[in-house]
Each structure stands twice: as structure tokens, then as C-alpha cells.
Amino acid sequence: MSDLAKEKAARLLRKRASLSSLGSHDVKAKDIAGKTKDSISTVSYMDEPGHHEDLSRPVVQMENTYELGPVKRFPVQTVNEILKDVLNSYLQEEKYEAELCRQMTKTISEVVKARVKELMIPRYKITVVISIGRLSDQDVCVASRFLWDMANDTFSSHTFKNRSLFAVGVVYAVYFE
């Protein structure tokens, strides 16, 4: 990971230290011998209501388009490449540290979301989920549920692994009529 990305992650961690996930950094798993192991680092983050930079947005009146399907399909292969590129570039040389990985989930999800939005695919809502955990002798199951339209909604995913950590990235694209 580049020094610039590490600085940004550290700056964001200091800035949002009070907004960390509810007790997720205190979760430990007990081993048979009584030792503790760190848990998987997944973090949910949502802006506090009323703390937005753009204080007043003008109300825009929209008329119905009566489009029942997408004009342009969501490019799953392109998004797979974006996920692969971002996960590899941010995590290739990293070692698992709970605090750093907690911040990296936020940073990576924001980068992936920004790069997917640059594709300018109209009428799709984008949800990015990144999970990072320590690589040891364990099994992990990552699952999610949506109300899903099989004809228009889709997803893209990529799994990354190095010597000390694993990461799972999923981008959901839900068509909005």
C-alpha cells in the first residue's frame, strides 16, 4: 500500500474515531487454551444526520419516464476488474492489524464505489460491501439478502488473499425504476 493511502487511512481514522462501529473492535473469540483471537474486521458506517457538507439541496421535480428496464446493462466484468485492481493495490503487502483493516474497509469501499460511479451507468443503485479478516485455520461464510429482480439486478464479487489476511468485496447493482 502506498504511503499516501496509509496517510489517508490514518487521517480518516483520527477524524472518525468517535464514529467507529458499535463495539466491533472489542469483539474477541475464545480459543480452547484461553487465548483470544481477533475477530473479522467489518465496519458499517453511516453519516450522522444533519452533518452533511451540502446543507441545502434544491428540490428537483422529476417526471416519470416509464422505463421498465435498463437502457444500458450493468458491466459485471468491468466491475470485477475494478474490485480486483483496488483490492490488490491496497492489500497486496499488508499484514492483518485490526485497526488498520477496520479503516481500510471504509477506504476501499469508498474507492470502489467512486470508480464504479465513474462508469456512469444510469438508474442503478450501487452498494459496496468489503470484509477483511485474518487468515488462519478457520472457515468464513459471508452472506447477504436483497429483494431481487432477476431480470435487471446483478452483482460482482472478488476474493483476495495474501499471507496474513483475506478480503471479500461485493458490489451490488440494483435497478431503480
N, C-alpha and C positions, 0 to 999 in steps of 0.2 A: 504494500500500500504506500502511496506517495506521502511525502511529508505534508503537503498541502491538505490532503484528505484527513490525515491524523490531526492536524491543527483544527480543521473544521469540526471534526467529531469531538475533540476536546472542548472547543468553544461552545458547541451546542450542548454538550453535557453540563458544562458550568451554567449556561444560560437556563436550561430546563431542569436543573437538579431537583427543584421542588415539584416538578410535574411528572416525575417518574411513575412507572406503573405501580399500582397499589400493592406494595409489599412483595413484588416479584423478585426483588434482589435478596429477600430473606428466606426464600424457599430452598430447603435443603432436603436431600434424600438420605435416609439412614442406611448404612451398609451393615452387613452381618457382624463385622468386627467392631462396630460402634463408630467408625469413621464417617464423616459426612462427605457427600459429593455435591458439586454444584448442579443446579438444575439447568434445563434448557433455557436459553435466553430468548424469550419472545416478549415483545412490548407492544402494548396498544397505546396510541397517543391521539388525543383529540384536543383541539384548541379550546381554551376556556371561553364560555360565551361572553361576548362583549369585549374581547381583547383582540380584535382584528385591526389590521393596519388601515384597511379601507372602511372608514366609519360610515359613510353614507353612499349607498349604491342607488343609482336612479332606477325606478321601476320601469321595466320594459314590457310592453303589451305584445304578446305573440299570438298569432292566429294559427289554427290547426292546419297542418299540411296534409293530413290524411294519408301519410306514407305508412304502410303497414309492415314494410320490410326495409332493410338497409339498401341504399344505393350502391355503397361500396362495402365489400366484405372485410371483416377484421383480419389483418395479415398475421396469422398464427406463427408462421415460420420466421418472419422478421422479428416478432416479439420474442420468440425463442432465442434468436441470436442476440438480442439486446440483453435478455436475462443472463445468458451465458457470458457475454462480454463484461457486464457490470459485476457479476459475482466473481469471475476470475480476476478482474483487475483490482477489486477491493480486498479480496480474501486470500489471494494466492500465497503470500508469505506470512500470513497472520497466524498467531498462536491463540488458543482459546483463553480469553480473560473475560469473566462475566460482565464487568462494567463496560469494557470496550465493545464487546459483542452486543450488549444491550443498546448502545448508542449506534453501532453500525447497522442494526436492523432498521432504525429510523432513517439513517442517512441513505442506505442502499435503496430502501423503498421509495424515498423521495426522488432519487436519481432515476430509478427505473420508471416511475410514474411520469417524470418530466420528459424522458426520452420517448415514451410511448405516446404522450400527448403531442410531441413534435411531429408525429406521423399524420396528424390532423384527420383522424377517422371520425366522421360526423356521427352524432347520435348514439355513441357508446359511452356508458359509464364505466370507468376504469377503477378496479380495486386491486391493490398490490399487497401481498402477504409474504413477508420474509421471516423465516425461522432459522436461528443459528443455535447449534448445540455442540457440546464437547464430544469428540469421537473417542469412544471407549467401548467395552463389551456390553452393548445394550441394544434394544430394539426401540424404534420410534415409529409412531403412527401419527400422521398429520391428516386431518380430515376437515371438511367444511360442507356447509349445506346452503343451498340457494333455491329460490323459486326460479325455475329454469325454463326457458323457451328453447327447445331442442333445435328449432329451425334457425334462430338468429343469435343466441348467446353462445359464447365459447370461452376457452381459457388456454393459457400457455404456461408451461412449468419447466423448471430446470433444477437439477440437483448438483451440488458442488461438494467436493470432499478434498481435504488435504491431510497432513499428518496429524493435526490436533483438533480439527473441527469439521463439522458438516453444515451445509446450508441448503435450505429448500426455498425456492422462490416460485410464487404462483401469481400470475396476472389474470384476473377475471375481466371479461368484456361482456357487459350486459346491455343489450339493445334497449334504448329508451324511445318509445313511440311519441 
